[in-house]
């Protein structure tokens, strides 16, 4: 299995994730650290 890292920022990128049923995770990015907020899943809405 190949995992790809991509930051979704625009409405179009989120729409593609919804239509393609990509699995996503939610991260909190701060200047001094990064931490996962939710392991996520498929975008539904």
Buried (B, 14 or more C-beta within 10 A) or exposed (E): EEEEEEEBEEEEEBEEBBEEEBEBEEEEEEEEEEEEEEEEEEBEE
